[in-house]
Amino acid sequence: MELSLISNEELIEELLNRFDHAIFSGIKILDSMDNECDTTRVENTQQWTGNPYTCVGMCTGLSNDILEEYKEELYEEDDNQGNIYN
């Protein structure tokens, strides 16, 4: 199967249909900042399916996992800027 021939919308819909509860969030940078243009255009896609409370819990869990994984880097950056959060 050639996935590049399938639209993003159809691909995400098919993926979400395989789960009882699922979340998809993606950002695609369409063009980046340069000297002539001081804005960046992005395409933001967010879809979910299933029980809304379960999906919120999944988002919270994923956010906590990401923050836990990068906690040391985040605190190090904050310390370098004079901000300390505990």
Residue pairs with C-beta under 8 A, 6 or more apart in sequence:
3 11
6 14
8 45
12 24
12 45
12 47
13 47
15 22
15 24
16 22
16 24
16 47
16 48
16 49
17 49
19 49
19 50
20 50
21 49
21 50
21 51
21 54
21 55
21 58
22 48
22 49
22 50
22 55
23 47
23 48
23 55
23 58
23 59
23 62
24 45
24 46
24 47
24 48
25 45
25 46
26 44
26 45
26 46
27 42
27 43
27 44
27 45
28 42
28 43
28 45
29 40
29 41
29 42
30 41
30 42
30 43
31 37
31 40
31 41
32 40
33 39
33 40
48 55
49 55
67 74
75 84
75 85
78 84
78 85
